[in-house]
Amino acid sequence: MAGTGALGYRVHETAALDPGHGAAFDPWQRWREEPGPLGAVAAALLAANPHNTQPWQFAVRDTEVDLYADPDRTTGSLDPYLREQHVGLGCALENLVLACRARGLQPDVTLLPNETDPTWVAHVVLNTSVPRDDVLHEAIPSRHTDRGPFGPGTLSAAELADLVDATDLPGVQVQWLDSPQDVATLGEVLVDAATALVADDDQSRDGFVWFRGTDAEVQRYADGLTLDAQGLSPLMLTAAKLLPPSTRAAGDTFWLDQTRDVHTATAAAYGVITVPDVDDRGAQLVAGRLLQRVHLTATDRGVSLQHMNQITERIDRARVTGARDTFAPRLAALLPPGGRPLVAFRVGLPTRETRSSPRRPLAAVVR
């Protein structure tokens, strides 16, 4: 009887029978309801971002929207220079731009409008225009990170190139690694980086703090990483939800195993976004816009995408600690000379339905 009661409690605690529901998931369903600039912000909330920290705040007026970094929503030692945070803010900016155009508002974007306020990352002036239909705008509610296995089959060089439209995004490029040798080599580097990351107590702790293991946590915080978003099969997901809550060590082992046996083992190709200067805040924001654009395009084309940044996280960690950096030269050897790598991702053909990650409501992010 005690065992049955504990099992029933875990079913309730993890929402095993009703995943992806509740207030934490309402923004995915209700993002079209708000008109005007506020509705465009509702679309921006659904953008990709590091560890689902949702590191943004918005100030909204009838003819202007300002985007700010939230200094309290960081991943610590995983992102000591806030590069990933600003890439995530760029992703939100791209969604905002698409949603403004769809609502008959032509956005004029100024990046980093005030050098005395580093949290103010974009100022968007809105002018009335004709609403623009865009497949990328329509893909916004369907775009999710796919952490599951990708199916057999390859993506041609032409198909990969077709995922990238860098129009009006100067200075950023996507470098594709799609040969079997390059895919295997980068996979090895990703696994090694993941191994080093989980062995680093600070980075392990700073990542695990964003894990939400129960439905109560998901609904309370409406952010972070969840079991539902791990790309597990239905059977494995149910089993994971019925087991006792995960410890940090168990979570690290799971992620490392997934990286080795699923993520890198099934990737069809990798993309690496490069910029002239990885410390340039403007370049980080523009790279985020391109990353979101690629992900939305992939969603529209039926291609899965997963962000994988453990290599650059270890590069930054070495820079902070003064340790010998073994990852920068290994990654550079796979890329053409010129730009420096900022973010990476894998692409492939989906095998499972992806699930939504929780999102905070408009009221929590609008000043």
Summary of the structure (lengths in Angstrom):
residues: 367
radius of gyration: 19.9
end to end distance: 50.1
largest distance: 65.0
contacts: 1237
relative contact order: 0.20
helix: 48%
strand: 17%
